[in-house]
Amino acid sequence: MMTSIFNKLTSTLLATLVWAGGSVFSLAHAVSDLPGGPAVNQLNMHPPVTSVAADQAWLHWFMLVICSVVFVAVFGVMFYSIWKHRKSVGHKAANFHESVTVEIIWTIVPFIIVILMALPATKVVIAMKDTTSADLTIKVTGMQWKWGYDYLKGEGEGIGFISTLDTTHREMSNNGGPKAGVPVNDYLLKVDNPLVVPVNMKVRVITTANDVIHAWMVPSFGVQQAAIPGFVRDTWFRADKMGDYYGQCAQLCGKEHAYMPIHVKVVSAADYSAWVIAEKEKLLAKADDPTKVWTSEDLMLRGEKVYAANCAACHQANGKGVGAIKPLDGSAIVLDGDAHVQAAVLLKGRVELGMPSWKQLSDTEIAAVMTYTKNTWSNQTGQRVQPADITAARQ
């Protein structure tokens, strides 16, 4: 009886494994390499398209060779000594307490090895952190579970948008993934709004987050930078080849961590300029009338959204700030009856306090977020700021 049950279970298990293996085999052969993204049966790092990524790839193999040589040398000598000088062939263990020669050798040799590894590694790390002289500065905001991109400096300044997973891929995932035999090379990597940058230009990326810790990672660029609420970190890249490059959030950030893809489209300088013009035309089409007079209720609703998208990452949702970030709750600048005082900080920034300029926001957005901060938490001033006030403050 038990034998019969065991045989049935074994047959069922084997059938399941064969079916699963066949499905995986079929799916694997339906998918091909994704240029700028993962490859089928990939073992090595992504093909680099930046100097930093190329240096990282070289450093990876350099370290691997050194570690392999040390491993073979140490264990080779150890096993040779054990085998060649074993007791069974008549060898007797030497009895000594110390050897100056041995002490010097096993101090100097590891020191040389460490120096050989540290020098190129330090050079690469320094290069990774050199964000000076950037042609373009983009703020990347991680949020559950999407990315916000704001062009802060350079051509395209003022452009901002949210990048989320393509809805068709989410539906595909909800239904068990791609169907066997159907090629979907960019599965869970396709987004609605890719980040667009020009080729051969230095792009500084400023990262932060408005909820939990995320990490912006694009392997082909050799970039992985944490996005931490209340903190601003930066990194950079200069892509030397046009194309589409993919990455993902590299920090476990919640139940939909797998649905935070990154798509960077590297285009020619001419195509980038054309894209900037088209995006600004879209923004103008959606722009609010700066002469419109808003009600307090509408300003508060709009301001809450602007604050959550742009301010909460540093000042926190409760307005208390964190670390060196000044609180807005009870702030003299926010409570000041002269709206131009707070408007000047938002438009010009306070570099010494880590406060960037937010002049890329529209007059309506700044007026709304000012009204929101003046009438939220313990700040109950009753003041209302209109877009026209910000228009005047810009002049």
Secondary structure, DSSP 8 states (H G I E B T S, - for coil): -HHHHHHHHHHHHHHHHHHHHHHHHHHHHH----TTS--TT--S-----SHHHHHHHHHHHHHHHHHHHHHHHHHHHHHHHHHHT-GGGT------S--HHHHHHHHHHHHHHHHHHHHHHHHHHHHHT---S-SEEEEEEEETTEEEEEEEESTTTT-EEEE-B-HHHHHHHHTTSS-TT---TTTTT-BSS-EEEETTS-EEEEEEESSS-EEEEEGGGTEEEEE-BT--EEEEE---S-EEEEEEE-S--STTGGG-EEEEEEE-HHHHHHHHHHHHHHHHHH---TT----HHHHHHHHHHHHHHHTHHHH-TTS---TTS--STT-HHHH-S-HHHHHHHHHH-BGGGTB---TTS-HHHHHHHHHHHHTSTT--------HHHHHHHH-
